[in-house]
Amino acid sequence: MKRSDVINKAGMKKNRAVLRDWAEEHDRCHVCGITYDQTFDPQYELWPQGLQVHHIIHGTAGRSDEPCNLLRVCKRCHDRIHEGRQRIGRGPWRCSLSLANVLWYKRKATPKEYSPKRLSQLWHRAVPRPQKPEGEE
């Protein structure tokens, strides 16, 4: 198996080359706008981190490396997406970013990649519909 053919947690083939190429095209955080170079400045609160790739739909079955499912974020914004409310240093509490916030940033930052129909398909693959109790129709 080649290094680029790593299997991710969802059991899907993760193509690192595709992710790397996509990331190189996006040189700033889609949420706060900080550039890749700025994240290595000692004045950046979480330096040195660079930028990361966030999967919008990241459930086991819905995770996909398609551009419509990717968001380029700095460490601070990535933490806000995954961990909810947090405090940076002695500053004020920052609210988490909900899925609706993330989708808004995706649509604003990369409108050509934004595909609500495809994201909906990934969502329904990741979050199965609840089963009806027996006896109900």
Helices and strands as residue ranges (DSSP letters): E 5-7, E 13-15, H 16-25, G 37-40, E 51-55, G 67-69, E 70-74, H 75-83, E 86-87, E 93-94, H 99-109, H 116-126
